[in-house]
Amino acid sequence: MDLAAFDYCLPEELIAQEPLADRAASRMLVVHRANQCWEDRAFRDFPSYLKAGDCLVLNDSRVFPARLFAHRAGTHSLPIGKRNPKRHEHLSGEVEVLLVRSLNRNHTEWTALVRPGRKMRVGERLRFGDGLEAEISSRGEFGERTIRFLTQGDPFPHFEKLGHVPLPPYIKRSDRAEDRERYQTVFAREPGSVAAPTAGLHFTPEILQACRARGAGIAYVTLHVGLGTFQPLRTEALEQARLHAEQFSITAENAAAMRGAQRLIMAGTTTVRAVETAAVRGPIEEQQGETDIFIYPGFEFRATRALLTNFHLPRTSLLLLVCAFAGTELTLAAYRHAVAQRYRFYSYGDCMLIL
């Protein structure tokens, strides 16, 4: 199966650069698999598609300020707040570090993407400011490094003080203070994601209450979004592609809620990956671990019955997952309709509900 079959044309001006003032004001393209058709609706209509016996599944992972700037030990360091004046433009001697995955319980060792990476050798130290330092402990492919923070205690307070919201590269602006709240779901709980589970960004407390009023239950999974979600596929032959592993967990209470539902409606591709990983082993049970599940056309869905998702980049694992669920021809036709109707695309954009 060739990756080139999962491409589409998108005018750059349709890539949303800003969130809407009202989370729930997005448009929603509703795709009906059985009838091979779609309808243009608004996200506020989402609760009307739920009924008693349904269970809406949400990813409660929290995005943390994972984009940090440092200087190599021995080079001049600018005061905090003076760094990175323009997005993607580095100052002399500056190193950009994107933390993507915690490797131990006290969060002092991380897999990270480092730019510029070629000069960063094993053993080299990075100074971030505020007394935070790290050491490169190993090298990987495609700019990946393992870094170890040389600090006592939890480094997350340093991340909160020094870090930037890791907005996707197709958002062509620097992050702002308001992104810390807006590039975050209202139900986010456990910090660990370096990208938002974007289907969840549309929900407000009022919309969630409207879902409950329809008789639907709500369950949560935690999948910390990392390289497995946003790293580009590096092979044209899908059968040879592999995704990075991401950490996930499902509590006993939430597993029971999903087992007792007549229909599971997944909010986002990350919830699909977590729940389908659990369902491969049989009835959904309490568990935690890692998943590198790669879902593309031909995959047998065991749990997912409906999917709410944003519009995804061409030739990505996220688009392939949607094509696996809705069918490639129907999905790409719906995307062409969304382009023609000027839907807003990607993280801060509109959404589609696949039934």
C-alpha positions in Angstrom: 0.0 0.0 0.0 1.5 3.3 -1.1 1.6 6.4 1.1 1.1 8.6 -2.0 -2.5 7.4 -2.2 -3.3 9.4 1.0 -2.6 12.9 -0.3 -4.8 15.9 -1.0 -4.4 19.6 -1.9 -4.9 22.2 0.8 -4.6 26.0 0.3 -2.3 27.3 3.0 -4.8 30.0 4.0 -7.1 27.2 5.3 -4.6 26.2 8.0 -6.0 27.7 11.2 -3.4 30.0 12.9 -5.6 31.1 15.8 -8.3 29.4 17.9 -11.8 30.6 17.8 -12.8 32.8 20.7 -15.5 30.2 21.6 -14.3 26.6 21.7 -17.6 25.2 20.7 -18.1 27.5 17.7 -16.3 25.2 15.2 -17.9 23.8 12.2 -18.4 20.0 12.1 -18.6 17.9 8.9 -20.7 14.8 9.7 -19.7 11.8 7.6 -22.2 8.8 7.4 -20.3 5.7 6.5 -23.4 3.6 5.8 -24.9 6.0 3.2 -21.5 7.3 1.9 -22.6 10.9 2.4 -21.9 13.9 4.6 -23.6 17.0 5.9 -22.4 20.4 7.1 -23.2 21.0 10.7 -21.9 22.9 13.7 -20.0 21.3 16.7 -22.8 22.6 19.0 -24.9 19.9 17.3 -22.6 17.1 18.5 -24.6 16.1 21.6 -27.7 15.5 19.4 -25.8 12.6 17.8 -25.5 10.8 21.1 -28.1 8.6 22.9 -28.5 6.5 26.0 -26.1 3.7 26.1 -23.3 5.6 24.3 -20.0 6.3 25.9 -17.9 9.3 24.8 -14.2 8.5 25.3 -11.8 11.5 25.9 -8.0 11.7 26.3 -7.3 13.6 29.5 -3.5 14.0 28.9 -2.3 17.5 29.6 0.1 19.4 27.3 3.1 20.9 29.1 5.5 23.6 27.9 7.8 21.1 26.3 9.7 23.5 23.9 12.8 24.8 25.8 15.8 27.0 24.8 19.2 26.5 26.1 22.8 27.4 25.4 25.7 25.0 25.2 27.9 25.2 28.3 30.6 27.8 27.8 28.6 30.0 25.4 26.9 33.3 26.2 23.4 33.0 27.6 20.7 35.7 27.2 18.4 36.5 30.1 15.2 34.5 30.3 12.5 36.1 28.2 15.0 37.4 25.6 15.3 34.1 23.8 13.7 33.0 20.5 12.5 36.4 19.3 11.0 34.8 16.2 9.5 31.3 15.9 12.0 28.9 14.2 14.8 31.5 14.2 17.6 30.6 16.6 20.0 33.1 18.2 23.7 32.5 18.0 24.7 29.6 20.2 21.1 28.8 21.1 19.8 25.2 21.1 16.1 24.3 20.8 15.0 21.2 22.8 11.6 19.6 22.3 10.9 17.1 25.1 8.9 14.3 23.7 8.9 11.4 26.1 9.8 10.9 29.8 12.0 7.9 30.4 11.8 7.5 34.2 9.4 8.1 37.0 11.0 11.3 38.3 11.1 12.8 34.8 14.8 13.6 34.8 15.5 11.7 31.6 13.8 12.4 28.3 13.8 11.6 24.7 14.0 14.9 22.9 14.4 16.5 19.5 17.4 18.9 19.5 18.1 21.6 16.9 20.7 22.2 15.7 21.5 18.6 16.5 24.7 17.8 14.6 26.9 19.6 17.0 25.4 18.2 20.1 27.6 15.3 21.2 27.2 12.8 24.0 28.4 14.4 27.3 27.7 17.9 26.2 25.8 20.1 28.7 23.0 22.5 28.1 22.1 25.5 30.3 18.4 26.6 30.3 18.5 29.3 33.0 16.9 29.3 36.4 19.6 26.8 37.5 18.3 24.1 35.1 21.0 22.1 33.3 21.0 18.9 31.3 23.4 16.6 29.7 23.2 14.8 26.3 23.4 11.1 27.3 22.9 9.4 23.9 22.1 10.1 20.2 19.4 8.7 18.0 18.2 9.1 14.5 16.5 12.2 12.9 17.8 14.6 15.5 16.7 12.6 18.5 18.7 12.7 21.7 18.4 11.3 25.2 19.0 14.1 27.7 19.3 13.9 31.5 18.4 16.9 33.7 20.9 17.6 36.4 18.5 18.8 39.0 17.1 17.7 42.3 13.4 17.1 42.5 10.7 17.4 39.9 11.8 19.4 36.8 8.2 20.2 35.8 8.2 23.5 37.7 11.2 24.5 35.6 9.4 23.5 32.4 6.4 25.6 33.4 8.6 28.6 34.1 11.0 28.4 31.1 9.1 26.4 28.5 7.0 27.4 25.5 3.8 25.8 24.3 4.9 23.3 21.6 2.6 24.7 18.8 2.8 22.6 15.6 5.2 23.9 12.9 2.3 24.7 10.6 1.2 27.5 13.0 3.5 30.2 11.8 3.7 32.3 14.9 5.3 32.2 18.3 3.3 30.9 21.2 1.6 33.3 23.4 0.5 33.3 27.0 -3.1 32.5 26.0 -2.0 29.3 24.2 -1.2 27.7 27.6 -5.0 27.6 28.2 -6.3 27.4 24.7 -4.0 24.6 23.4 -5.4 22.5 26.1 -8.6 20.6 26.7 -10.9 21.7 29.5 -10.6 18.2 31.0 -6.8 17.9 30.8 -5.4 16.3 33.9 -2.1 14.4 33.7 0.9 16.4 32.2 2.9 14.5 29.6 1.8 15.5 26.0 3.8 17.5 23.6 0.8 18.1 21.3 -2.8 18.5 22.2 -5.4 15.8 21.5 -7.0 18.3 19.2 -10.5 16.8 18.8 -10.9 17.5 22.5 -10.3 21.2 22.1 -13.8 21.8 21.0 -15.5 20.7 24.2 -16.7 23.0 26.9 -18.2 22.1 30.2 -21.6 23.0 28.8 -21.2 20.7 25.8 -20.1 17.8 28.1 -23.1 18.4 30.3 -25.3 18.3 27.2 -23.8 14.9 26.2 -24.7 13.6 29.7 -28.2 15.0 29.4 -28.6 12.8 26.2 -28.0 9.8 28.4 -24.4 9.2 27.3 -21.6 8.3 29.6 -18.1 9.8 29.6 -14.9 7.8 30.0 -11.3 8.9 30.0 -8.1 7.4 28.8 -4.6 8.9 29.2 -2.3 8.8 26.2 0.6 11.1 26.2 1.0 12.5 22.7 4.5 12.2 21.4 6.5 11.2 18.3 4.2 8.3 17.5 1.4 10.8 16.7 3.1 13.6 14.8 6.3 12.2 13.4 6.2 11.9 9.6 6.1 8.5 8.0 9.5 7.9 6.4 8.7 5.1 4.0 6.3 5.0 1.0 5.4 1.3 1.7 3.0 1.4 4.6 3.6 -2.2 5.5 7.2 -1.2 6.4 6.3 1.8 8.5 6.7 1.9 12.3 5.5 4.4 14.9 7.3 5.5 18.1 5.7 4.1 21.2 3.6 6.3 23.4 2.6 5.9 27.0 -1.1 5.2 27.9 -3.2 4.1 30.8 -6.8 3.1 31.4 -8.2 3.0 34.9 -10.5 0.2 36.1 -13.4 2.6 36.5 -13.1 3.9 32.9 -12.6 0.4 31.5 -15.8 -0.7 33.2 -17.7 2.3 31.7 -16.5 1.4 28.2 -17.3 -2.3 28.6 -20.8 -1.4 29.7 -21.5 0.9 26.7 -23.5 -0.1 23.7 -21.5 2.3 21.5 -18.1 3.9 22.0 -17.6 7.3 20.4 -13.9 8.3 20.3 -12.9 11.9 20.6 -9.7 11.9 18.7 -7.2 9.5 17.1 -5.3 9.2 20.4 -8.3 7.7 22.2 -8.7 5.3 19.3 -5.1 4.2 19.5 -5.3 3.7 23.3 -8.6 1.8 23.3 -7.9 -0.3 20.2 -4.6 -1.3 21.8 -6.5 -2.4 24.9 -9.2 -4.2 22.9 -6.7 -6.3 20.9 -6.1 -8.3 24.1 -9.9 -8.9 24.7 -12.4 -7.1 26.8 -11.1 -3.6 27.8 -9.5 -3.8 31.2 -7.5 -1.6 33.5 -4.0 -1.3 32.1 -1.0 0.9 31.5 1.9 0.6 29.2 3.0 1.6 25.8 1.5 1.5 22.3 3.1 1.7 18.9 -0.1 0.6 17.1 -0.2 1.7 13.5 -3.8 1.8 12.2 -4.2 2.0 8.4 -6.7 0.7 5.9 -7.4 -3.0 6.5 -7.3 -2.7 10.3 -10.0 -4.4 12.2 -11.6 -2.1 14.7 -12.8 -3.9 17.8 -14.1 -1.1 19.9 -14.5 2.2 17.9 -18.1 2.8 16.6 -17.9 6.6 15.9 -15.1 9.1 15.7 -14.8 12.8 16.3 -11.6 14.1 14.8 -10.0 17.2 13.4 -8.7 17.4 9.8 -5.2 16.0 9.5 -2.1 16.6 7.3 -1.7 14.6 4.1 0.4 11.4 4.1 0.4 11.1 7.9 -0.5 8.2 10.3 -3.5 10.3 11.6 -5.1 10.6 8.1 -4.4 6.9 7.6 -6.3 6.0 10.8 -9.3 8.1 9.6 -9.2 6.4 6.2 -9.1 3.0 7.9 -12.3 3.8 9.8 -14.3 5.7 7.2 -12.8 4.3 4.0 -10.1 6.0 1.9 -12.4 7.1 -0.9 -15.1 8.5 1.4 -12.5 10.2 3.6 -10.7 12.0 0.8 -13.9 13.0 -0.9 -15.1 14.5 2.4 -11.7 16.3 2.7 -12.2 17.8 -0.8 -15.6 19.0 0.2 -14.2 20.6 3.4 -11.6 22.4 1.3 -14.3 23.6 -1.1 -16.4 24.8 1.8 -13.5 26.6 3.4 -13.4 24.6 6.6 -10.5 25.5 8.9 -7.8 22.8 9.1 -5.5 21.2 11.6 -5.0 21.8 15.4 -7.0 25.0 15.9 -9.4 24.2 13.0 -12.8 22.6 12.6 -13.7 18.9 13.1 -15.5 16.0 11.5 -17.8 13.4 13.1 -17.7 9.9 11.4 -20.7 7.7 12.1 
